[in-house]
Amino acid sequence: MTLLSSRPMQPVEPGLLSRALEVAGRLANDATDVITATAGRGAHPDTKDSPFDWVTDTDRTLERHTRRVLTAEFPGVPVVGEEFGADVGADAAEYRWVVDPVDGTANYVAGVPWCAYSLALIDASGPVVGVVADPYRAQIYAAARGRGARANGKPVRLVDRGSTAGAIVCTELARTGPWPGMGEFIERAAAAHAGVRVLGSAALSIAQVALGHATAAVLHSYHEWDVAGSVAMAIEAGAVVLDRRGEGTALPADGLLVAAPSVAEEVLAWWQETVSA
């Protein structure tokens, strides 16, 4: 198993880090105001591929606002968003922004207090800057490469429990429902005396690991705009980030495990065994 922390990250100009953090934080505060003012109160959802794959006026409004601000502040840096896709040249650009205006839209529509705004600046090594707004807890989580992670300005450092027993492990449904082997994964976690939670926001699931509320999070599939902001936070807080083969990479192409270092191999084994069963 190759730990992500053992791989060198590409250096970033300090001025860019500071400016990206400041602008992303402003946008996260804007999103918090909009989400808390509108959640569950007359949202107008349209379904995508399934009845629980929502898109709302708020998703579109926040993404448009994010794009306007980023285009003005960082001309030439493309934006990739859940609602309006990728700007021209995003795949080949040195840096790109990725945004999910409301991660956990089904919860937002229902008024369930668990959704997030996620924004990250990415380069070839992974997230450079990540910001996640957790509106219902009035928290802004922010991280920048080499500068650590913060929650409302206070430093966050993962506390490694050393065991899965009595701990929480987060996962999320795939787009069409339970992922292959998900039931067996939950059974293996239960046998190890860990509890599995499926709460409806990939960004917040990963953030729980960084914050020490959960010991691991497994996403069988995901979009980078869902998780890049919270992955930045998890890396800076000291979490291990692995793909399903156990290789360290910040944004794996196929599945994602974020975990406290002492339990990463154990949770990875549950995942690998259930997928291959």
N, C-alpha and C positions, 0 to 999 in steps of 0.2 A: 504494500500500500504506500503510495507516494503522497505525503502531506503537502497541501498547497503552500504552507508557510515555507517549505524548503525550496520553492521555485522563485527565482528573482522576478520582481515586478519592474516594469518599465518606469523610469523616473519621469516625473511630470514637473513642469515649471511651476514654482511656488505661487506666482501671481495668478496663474490659471486656476490652481486649486482654491485659492482664497476667493476669487471672483465667482467661480462656479458654486462654491458652498453658499455664498451670500445670495446669489440669484435663486438658486434652488430652494433655499430656506424661505425666501420671500414667496415663491410660488406655492410652497407647501402650506404656508400660513393662509394664503388666499384660498387654497382648496379646502382647508379646514373650515373656514367661514362659510363657504358655499355648501359643503356637505352637511354640516350641522344645522344649517338653516332650512335645508330642503329634504333631508332623509325621511322617507316614509310619509311625506306630506304632499301628496298630489303629484308624485313623479310620474312621468309619461314614458313607460317602457315599451320598447319594441324588441321582440325576440330575435335571436340569431339562429343558431343551429338546433337549439333545444329550448323547451319552455323555461329553463332556468339559466339560459345564456342571454342575459339582458343587455340592452344598451339604452341609455336614457338621455334626455336633454342635458342633464348635468355632465355626463361623460363627454358629450360633444362640446359643451360650453367650456369646460375646464381644459380640454385638450386644445381647443382653438386659442384660448388665453395663453396657455403654456407655450404654444408654438409662436405666437406673436411676440412674447417677451424674449424667448430664446433667440429667435431670428434677429431681433433688434440688438440684443446684448452680445451674441456670439455669431456674427455674420459668417457664413461659410461652413458652419458646423451643422450637418444635417440632423433632422429629428425623425425618430421612428416612434409612432404611437399606435395604440390599440385600435383607435377609431378611424384614423385617416391614413394609416400605412406609413411608408418610408419615403422621405425626401430623395430626390435624385442623387445618386452617388453615395448613399449611406453605406453600402457594403464595402466600398473601397476607401472611405474617409479615415484619416488618422484618428479622429474622435467623432462620436455620434452621441446624441441624447436619446434616451428611451423613456417613454412615459406611459403609465397606465393611470388615467384620471380617476377612475373609481375601481379599485381591485376589491371584489366582493360585492358586485352590483346587485345580485339577488338579495343579499342581506340589506343593502341600502334601500332597495325598493320596499322591502317588507318592514323596514324600521328596526331590524335587528342590529344592535350596536357593535358591529364588527366589520369594518371596511377600511380602506386606506387609499391614499394618493401616493404613487410611487414614481420617482424621477431619478435618473442616474446618467452620468456622463461616463462613456465607455471608450476604452482604447483596445489595442490588440491583446493586452494582458488581462483585461476584465474591467470591472468597475473602477473608475478613478474617483468619482464623487457619487455618493448616494444619499438621498433624502426620502424619508417615508413619513407622511402625516398620519397619525392615529387619532382621528377627530374626536371620537367618543371619550378617549382618555386624556384629551387635551395635551397630547405629546407630539413633538417633532423629533424624529430620530435622524441623525446625520452622521456621516462618516466621510473621510477623505483619505486617500492612500498615504500611509505613513503617519497620519495625524490622529489616529484613534477614532473611537465612536462616542457619540454623546446622545443623551436623551434630555431634551429641553436645556441643553447647554452643560449638563452634568456628565462627566466621564462615565462610560460604561465599559466594564471588563468582565468577560464571562467567568463565572465561578464553576469549576468543574466538579460535579458531584462524585464522580468516580464509579458510578454504578447506574444501571437502568432501573434497578429495583425501586419502586415507589416514585418513579419519575414519569413525566409526560413526554410522549412522542407525538409530534404533529404530522399529519399528512393531509392531502386534498384529493377529492375525486378528479378523475380525468374528465374531459369535456362531455363524454357520453355516459359517464357513470363510474362505478368502481373500476379501478385499473386491474389488469390481470394479476391474480395472486394477492389482492388487497385483503381479502378475508383471512387467508393464511398468515399474512403479515401481522394482522391484528391478533390472531391466535398466538403467534410466537411471542409477540410483545406481552400478551397477558400471561403466558407461561413464565416469562422472566419478571413478572410482577410490575410491568410498566403499563401505563394507561395511554391509549391512542385517542387523539382528538381530531375531528374533521370539522373545522370552524368556518370555512368558506372564504378565506383570503390567503393566498400564497405568500404575499408580502408580509402579512402579520404572523403567519406561521413561522417563517424564518426569523423574523425579529424576536420571537419568543425565545429562541435559542440564544441569541446575542444577549438578551436581557436576563437570562438565567431562569426563565419560567418553564422552559422545556429543555430536555437534554438533547433532542435531535428533531429534525424535520426531514421527511422524505417526500419528494415530488416525482412521481413516475413520469410526468410530462409537464411542460410549462412553456410560457413565452418569456423572453428575456425582459420585456417591459414589466412583467408581473413581479420579478424577483431581484433585478439588478440592484435596486436601491437597498434592499434589506441584505443582500449578499455582501455588499460593501460594508455594511454595518457589522455583519457576522464575522467577516475576515478581520476587521480592525479590532473586534472584541476578543479575538482569539479562537474562533471556531475553526474546525476542519471542514473543508468543502471538497467533495468527491463526486465523481461520476459513478455509474452503476458497476463499473469494473474495478473501482477502488483507486482510480487515478486522480491526482489533484489537478483540478482545472476550475477556474472561477465560474464559468458559465458553460457547463457541459452541453453537448449537442443533444444528449438523450438521457434525461433524468438527472436528479440532483439530490445529494445528501448533504445536509449541514448539521454538524454535531459537535458536542463537547469532545475534546481529543480522546479521553479515556474510554468513551463508549462507541466511537466511530466504527471500529472493526466489528463489534457485536451487532449494531444496527444494520450495517452493510450486509452482514451475513444473513440476517433475517430477510432482507430485501432480495439478495441474490438467490437464496434458496427458494423463496416463494415464486419468483419470476421464472426460474428454471424448472420448477416442479411440474 
